[in-house]
Structures are given as structure tokens and as C-alpha cells.
Amino acid sequence: MKVSVRYFASIREALGPGEQVEIAPGATLGALRDALIARGGRHAEVLARGRALRAALNQVMASDESLPVGEGAEVAFFPPVTGG
């Protein structure tokens, strides 16, 4: 199933504004993040598990192991502190 992934602040600078990603049904935010890290390169560097990172699922703050990400969902990744 496809989900929309958006990046903000320094993550956006490294990876661009976002992308459409194919994930397995029932995948969590953590599984999506791991799949993006597995791509290697900049994705692995910027989204690495050791880095502080916040996520939102359909514009609601969520943890990596939250409810499954549904078809057509919007997932956002951003640093813990962003400027406005």
C-alpha cells in the first residue's frame, strides 16, 4: 500500500520535501522508518535509529510503534525542535 512521507526542517534539506512509499499492510511508523533506513545513503544517515526524530501520522504526533499506518496515510518526519 502507498503512503505519503513528508520531511521537514533539516531532514527536508537532506532528503527533499517528501515522497510516496510502498509499505506492507499493517506496517507501523517504526517499520516504515526502518524501510527508509534500509535504502542506505542519505536516508540511512538522516533517519538513523540513534538520531532524535519526531513523527506524525495524519498530522497527529505518534511514536514509532504506534497503530498501523493505513493506505493513503500521511507520515511526517522532523527534528525534535523546529523553528517557525
Buried (B, 14 or more C-beta within 10 A) or exposed (E): BEBBBBBBBEBBEEBEEBEEBEBEEEBBBBBBBBBBBEEEEEBEEBBEEEEEBBBBBBEEEBEBEBEBBEEEBBBBBBBEEEEE
